[in-house]
Amino acid sequence: MVVTNGQHPEELGSLPQVTQLYISIDAPNSEKLKKVDRPLFKDYWERLLASLEAAAEKGDSQRKVARLTLLKDVNDEDIFGYAKLIDLMKADFIEVKGATYAGWDRDATGLTMANCPYFDDIINFAQKIECELSPTSPLRLCVGWGVCPVGRA
């Protein structure tokens, strides 16, 4: 299993097959990603897109998971943007979870407990993602404790 923030596409492209490849998609667009991740690279958005494409090129021989960590009222609104990125990755699974508050980081991030979504918020977001995804994308959606198929033909 490998988990990545999608900032090293060359390494991802040359990675041998693993049991499961997770790519964190922390925001649906460049502006939000800059705010949420505070990236080190100036070309952070291009790197994420290249990583998603590299994952897609792995084909069916590699299980791929789009990992979404939600922050209420920060990165949980652009469902269409997330769906485009998930389709680009050709993810086999989607993992949707909520961020956990770490009070020590408040000064650096500006986040508070109010930015931690409730379980119902996560379920609602996941249902919206399911509705937005391409009908040709056979996916599994993971929320909380279980994995369920996304109704695709």
Secondary structure, 3 states (H helix, E strand, C coil): CEEECCCCHHHHHHCCCCCCEEEECCCCCHHHHHHHHCCCCCCHHHHHHHHHHHHHHCHHHCCEEEEEEECCCCCCCCHHHHHHHHHHHCCCEEEEEECCCCHHHHHHHCCCHHHCCCHHHHHHHHHHHHHHCCCCCCCEEEECCEEEECCCC
